């Protein structure tokens, strides 16, 4: 993973976005069951920023690598499903490297 390339940066973002998605899910019980709102706010903000960055980088890599629409769509959909960005990083992005 070369972080100096758009593809390497997208691979890192895929992993970080997946971690933030899981973390956000873990903070939900704190907010809604025990009324502890702080962790959910900060993790949610980080997840939102990483989600937007991931989607932007997918478009940048699409333009840079001339990816097929189906691949780009699958990468974008993977940001909506828990754990799927990990799968996308392994099965799609590593093959493009």
Secondary structure, 3 states (H helix, E strand, C coil): CCCCCHHHHHHHHHHHHHHHHHHHHHHHHHHHCCCCCHHHHHHHHHHHHHHHHHHHHHHHHHHHHCCCHHHHHHHHHHCCCCCHHHHHHHHHHHHHC
